[in-house]
Amino acid sequence: MINLNGKVGACGYIPIWLQPIHPIQLVKTDQVTGEILRHKATGFAIKCEDGEPGQLIGKIMDGVPMARYDGYTDKVATEKKIARNVFKEGDKYYMTGDCMMRDKYGYFYFQDRLGDTFRWKSENVATTMNNVVYGVKVPGTEGSACMASILDVYDGEIEINRLADGLKQSLPKYAMPMFIRMVNNERGLDMTGTFKVQKMRMKKEGFNIEMMDDPVFVYSTFTKSYRRLDLETYKEIMKGNYRF
């Protein structure tokens, strides 16, 4: 999929007349689990309408070099990326994990990464080692900035910049959390029925300190340290005046 016409913001184009039979499709997906949503009656995947975000998937066709999927050396990891019986019995699709939106003209636009990765400064950032790390939208920036919600087991006594020193030593620059939210220990993290953190609610709240009681800290690339996010700084970030 290529943006042949140079449409600003688009990352690809599929002509409208070709979309029904094209091997690349957008399907509705559970934003928390990353699982493809299916019709209750047929069990097949549900295609997205124009303007509706969904996961980009590509048909796997054995014997076709451009549509092969050899996967990883880990067979379990390989199988997790394959969806079966998507639109008919026996078919296979590769799940990219990319959330995209298609406009009415056939142009595709990247929205976010699903599940445990997100994009920031042109890099995929994995969060599988910490299930309370997620991407948040920041006006005037590309992709999603890294935000970490940490259970405050020290009841507000954690030294935030000692934490910053440890993060700088163990993480690449693009994976540094731009925001850290210290979650009240008594309230705890909201969990799903399968004991996964409710990331989507946290993503919606983002770093908006008016939507939460938890303290939020913002990282400064100039001082290489964190400071408490106040309302004035929040407004500057929302205006695109804060440099990350």
Secondary structure, DSSP 4 states (H G I P E B T S, - for coil): ---TT--TT--EE--GGGGGG-SEEEE-B-TTT-PBPB-TTT--B-BPPTT--EEEEEE--TT-GGG-----SSHHHHHHTEEESSSSTT-EEEEEEEEEEE-TTSEEEEEEE-TTEEEETTEEEE-TT-TTEEEE--TTSSB-EEEEEEEETTTT---HHHHHHHHHHHS-GGGS-SEEEEEETTT---B-TTS-B-HHHHHHHTT-GGG-SS-EEEEETTTTEEEE--HHHHHHHHTT-S--
